[in-house]
Amino acid sequence: MDHWDVIVAGAGQAGCAAAWDLAAGGARVLLIHTGEGREKPCAGGLTIKALRRYRFALDSVIRETVSTLNLPGPGGDTRIAVGEPFCVMTHRRELDALCRERAGERGADWTQANGVRAVRQSAAGVVLELRDGRRYRAAYLIAADGAHSPLRRLLQGSQAGAGALALEAHVPRERLRHYPPMTLDFGAIRQGYGWLFPKGDHVNVGLYVWRRERARPTLQALRDYARRSLGCDRLDDVGGYPLGTWLTRRAPLCGRVLFVGDAAGATEALLGEGIYGALVSGQLAASAILAGRAQDYPLLLARWRDELRQVERLTQVFYRSAPVGCMLLRHGLAPTLLRGYARGWTLGQTKRAWRGATPGGAPRDPDGGPFHDLDHGKPGG
Ligand SMILES: Cc1cc2nc3c(=O)[nH]c(=O)nc-3n(C[C@H](O)[C@H](O)[C@H](O)COP(=O)(O)OP(=O)(O)OC[C@H]3O[C@@H](n4cnc5c(N)ncnc54)[C@H](O)[C@@H]3O)c2cc1C
């Protein structure tokens, strides 16, 4: 049986972020990857705060840099240009491949596997048995296996519970009536929104709902939205997936197993932005292990959990009265939000900056500290 310091199960954004930092910190890491052709659906939009958390340049996978947002509404489209980028567009398959490659270059080993059969924990460590019979031992296991988290099911016997859901598809550029700007359409579906993310050779079109027990995007609803917004309902690469939004209700640590990313529920509920939470939690899990204090991981994550709690309250209010929320967005709130995003702030930081704005309009430091102090040590960073 192979021995490792840390096994990271899942080579998505959370897993790769954890593996990179652990390898940079000198740990022997095994990253378990389910293989090409099984990429999970994701629109690949990265806000500036997410972009800043990568330990390496993403230039080779950035397909568009966005500084204008389109908000459709009853009176037509409202285009908000903030004059500086607040988001970049990547293709998730390309982004994951780059992150895996960088983690490998930094020293993480990896192996391909088709699933996990069993996990056993003891005071000495964790034994992971794969479906094909291979067994690995490590001091710690990082569960970065996404919103379905087979590891959570094995360890806790249940799925984490209701959360958000999104459905997406690609429309090749040649099929389009027009190439749209980045668009968020809060009238497209109840309890959520529709999106158009321009990616150069195609547009990613999707529907998001923040509570799937209250509203469910269907393939027909996605087709209808694509026809209305793009003039085309022939969709490629259709896929749907839950998003983990339960960090406020579930512990991210179970003995020697640290849950990160969607497996931890680290996605924010308002827009379903999950890559930032995946990076933050993956990096904090690595940092706790490298410091020899894995038990402190929930403490390190507490600020992000508090932020998610605030965003969840905002989400409830926003989608309960979506038409009013949209009107406010279209008439004044959106530029403030986007400027916050452009500065690399979280939603909560933007809200606090807005509330604490000086009479001259300049936002005070929203946290009374550096904006990126969710970071606790950047190995090699
Ligand atoms: C349709 C859609 C669009 C989205 N768009 C955006 C967006 O534009 N921007 C944004 O910030 N967020 C977006 N999100 C959310 C974002 O995709 C997730 O929050 C983020 O991917 C979470 O990263 P993760 O690494 O935790 O999990 P995942 O990305 O789900 O990665 C988990 C990985 O683990 C693998 N795996 C599963 N089981 C095992 C196992 N037993 N062993 C080993 N590996 C395993 C999976 O194959 C996968 O590769 C979107 C989500 C959806 C569903």
The ligand as a MOL file (V3000), in Angstrom:
LIG
                    3D

  0  0  0     0  0            999 V3000
M  V30 BEGIN CTAB
M  V30 COUNTS 53 58 0 0 0
M  V30 BEGIN ATOM
M  V30 1 C -23.7390 24.6680 -14.6890 0
M  V30 2 C -22.8200 25.3100 -13.6840 0
M  V30 3 C -22.1800 26.5130 -13.9850 0
M  V30 4 C -21.3160 27.1000 -13.0500 0
M  V30 5 N -20.6710 28.2510 -13.3900 0
M  V30 6 C -19.8040 28.8220 -12.5190 0
M  V30 7 C -19.0650 29.9670 -12.8780 0
M  V30 8 O -19.1740 30.4770 -13.9910 0
M  V30 9 N -18.2210 30.5170 -11.9660 0
M  V30 10 C -18.0520 29.9710 -10.7120 0
M  V30 11 O -17.2810 30.5230 -9.9050 0
M  V30 12 N -18.7350 28.8600 -10.3490 0
M  V30 13 C -19.5760 28.2630 -11.2170 0
M  V30 14 N -20.2300 27.0960 -10.8850 0
M  V30 15 C -19.9150 26.4890 -9.5950 0
M  V30 16 C -18.5810 25.7530 -9.7000 0
M  V30 17 O -18.5630 24.9410 -10.8430 0
M  V30 18 C -18.3100 24.8910 -8.4770 0
M  V30 19 O -18.6230 25.5660 -7.3100 0
M  V30 20 C -16.8510 24.4880 -8.4430 0
M  V30 21 O -16.5430 23.7640 -9.5920 0
M  V30 22 C -16.5250 23.6510 -7.2260 0
M  V30 23 O -15.2270 23.1340 -7.3920 0
M  V30 24 P -14.8290 21.7760 -6.6960 0
M  V30 25 O -13.4240 21.5310 -7.0550 0
M  V30 26 O -15.2190 21.8140 -5.2730 0
M  V30 27 O -15.7870 20.6750 -7.3200 0
M  V30 28 P -15.8960 20.1390 -8.8390 0
M  V30 29 O -15.5390 21.1900 -9.7740 0
M  V30 30 O -17.2320 19.5040 -8.9260 0
M  V30 31 O -14.7610 19.0380 -8.8980 0
M  V30 32 C -14.8770 17.8140 -8.2500 0
M  V30 33 C -14.0280 16.8150 -8.9890 0
M  V30 34 O -13.9980 15.5940 -8.2660 0
M  V30 35 C -14.2040 14.5190 -9.1570 0
M  V30 36 N -14.6920 13.4070 -8.3440 0
M  V30 37 C -15.9480 13.1120 -7.9720 0
M  V30 38 N -15.9370 11.9920 -7.2300 0
M  V30 39 C -14.6530 11.5820 -7.1230 0
M  V30 40 C -13.9930 10.4900 -6.4930 0
M  V30 41 N -14.6580 9.5750 -5.8250 0
M  V30 42 N -12.6430 10.4210 -6.5810 0
M  V30 43 C -11.9590 11.3380 -7.2570 0
M  V30 44 N -12.5170 12.3670 -7.9110 0
M  V30 45 C -13.8450 12.5010 -7.8170 0
M  V30 46 C -15.1560 15.0610 -10.2060 0
M  V30 47 O -15.0680 14.3280 -11.4000 0
M  V30 48 C -14.6010 16.4720 -10.3720 0
M  V30 49 O -13.5440 16.4990 -11.2930 0
M  V30 50 C -21.0990 26.4910 -11.7850 0
M  V30 51 C -21.7420 25.2880 -11.4910 0
M  V30 52 C -22.5890 24.6970 -12.4250 0
M  V30 53 C -23.2450 23.3820 -12.0800 0
M  V30 END ATOM
M  V30 BEGIN BOND
M  V30 1 1 1 2
M  V30 2 1 2 3
M  V30 3 2 2 52
M  V30 4 2 3 4
M  V30 5 1 4 5
M  V30 6 1 4 50
M  V30 7 2 5 6
M  V30 8 1 6 7
M  V30 9 1 6 13
M  V30 10 2 7 8
M  V30 11 1 7 9
M  V30 12 1 9 10
M  V30 13 2 10 11
M  V30 14 1 10 12
M  V30 15 2 12 13
M  V30 16 1 13 14
M  V30 17 1 14 15
M  V30 18 1 14 50
M  V30 19 1 15 16
M  V30 20 1 16 17
M  V30 21 1 16 18
M  V30 22 1 18 19
M  V30 23 1 18 20
M  V30 24 1 20 21
M  V30 25 1 20 22
M  V30 26 1 22 23
M  V30 27 1 23 24
M  V30 28 2 24 25
M  V30 29 1 24 26
M  V30 30 1 24 27
M  V30 31 1 27 28
M  V30 32 2 28 29
M  V30 33 1 28 30
M  V30 34 1 28 31
M  V30 35 1 31 32
M  V30 36 1 32 33
M  V30 37 1 33 34
M  V30 38 1 33 48
M  V30 39 1 34 35
M  V30 40 1 35 36
M  V30 41 1 35 46
M  V30 42 1 36 37
M  V30 43 1 36 45
M  V30 44 2 37 38
M  V30 45 1 38 39
M  V30 46 1 39 40
M  V30 47 2 39 45
M  V30 48 1 40 41
M  V30 49 2 40 42
M  V30 50 1 42 43
M  V30 51 2 43 44
M  V30 52 1 44 45
M  V30 53 1 46 47
M  V30 54 1 46 48
M  V30 55 1 48 49
M  V30 56 2 50 51
M  V30 57 1 51 52
M  V30 58 1 52 53
M  V30 END BOND
M  V30 END CTAB
M  END
